[in-house]
Amino acid sequence: MKLPTLLLLCCTCQWLSAQPTLSHPTGILTEGLAENSGVSPARLARIDTFIQHHVSSGQLNGATMVIVRRGHIVYHRAFGMSDMTKGTPMQKNAIFRIASMTKPIVSTAVMMLLEEGKFGLDDPISKYIPEFANPTILSRFKETDTTWIDMPARSEITVRQLLNHTSGIGYAQIGSAEARAIYYKHGINGGIGTPGSRLSDIVPKLAKLPLFHQPGEKWLYGMNVDVLGYLVEIWSGQPLDRFLQERLFHPLGMKDTHFFLPPEKFSRLVPLYRQEENLRLRLQDSMIQLNGDFSRDFPKTPGGKFFSGGAGLSSTAADYAAFCQLFLQGGVYNGVRLLSPHTIRMMTRNQIGTLTMGNPNDPNRFGLGFGIYTERSEAQTIAQEGSFDWGGMFATHFWIDPKSDLACVFLRNIWPLRNGEIQARLKNIVYQALTD
């Protein structure tokens, strides 16, 4: 054998040995012994102690949590109470409003259609939604009567810019004061808590309103994925809820993930609580004034029609863990390929360059649907470079660490949340339980 060939083989072997080894590369999630997946049962118990402390102190009514390692569920717990008034214990199959954890799911649906050649990432979205042609940028806003002056944008919005939140579209209900005022005046809502609207009503109206910066100029959290949800409907010819059910939820076994719950599951929806200034909890009001009426119990709406791609889903920790496992298994689940590993690689790489996500000191960046941990992130947090995550308005969160073959889903339903201590410390307590 020639020396260059031998060197190539050696290098290839070293590269392969450095890649994460998946014990179930195409299978379904199953319960497994923690110690068989490189996790210490004794050190996992520290999670119980940590979360139970917050339940006992009254800062948390209850939660569910799943940890996945090497293709197995090694930790699945329910804490505290679902309903504090009734004294109902939290169950592992409790259903939570996952809000913006909907975004990675809908972004995945978009990328599945990219793989079918339905569009190009750098296509202008006006190619599919003509109302987005000739966008304008907000130049001056008059707060007293909510009028504004705009100017022509330098370029049109692309599909990629919707996926990475650099389009310039703002957020109704939770965005800037200008965005809330302009959107409210024109009947634009964020899609959660307002189930009577439709994507086909809202998105074309949104398209005619000014952007809040030039496309591609900044990262701005906005209704980008609601627009993407409408595009999924256009590209697939199906309502968004049906597309997700047939193409994602059914193959992944996500039986409890819905925009609007069937009546037989109403009792499993965790009530929404609010955290007061003293950090104690009380039941959130049934109707919240959030730039208009916001229904606390929107997942229970019979016949709801607004399939909010940005925030509308409710789910369980186990269901969302299956979605996470799809990414750890390179796009295959239960023997069915839903995504190419090359598509996953693109989705989970920095897509915004040196732009930051609001906080200039944040080392994380954004991909196509996920927050991305960079080399700088690894120096500041225990999660490794290449990990990706996101959270939801009602205090839900997940992260995926391919290098550790690890995923974690932590679900609560509290808004507003005034103490972020649990989420800030949880990663440390999860990683300390890993034995390798």
Order of alpha helices (4+ residues) and beta strands (2+ residues): alpha-beta-alpha-beta-beta-beta-beta-alpha-beta-beta-alpha-alpha-alpha-alpha-alpha-beta-beta-beta-beta-beta-alpha-beta-beta-alpha-beta-beta-alpha-beta-beta-beta-alpha
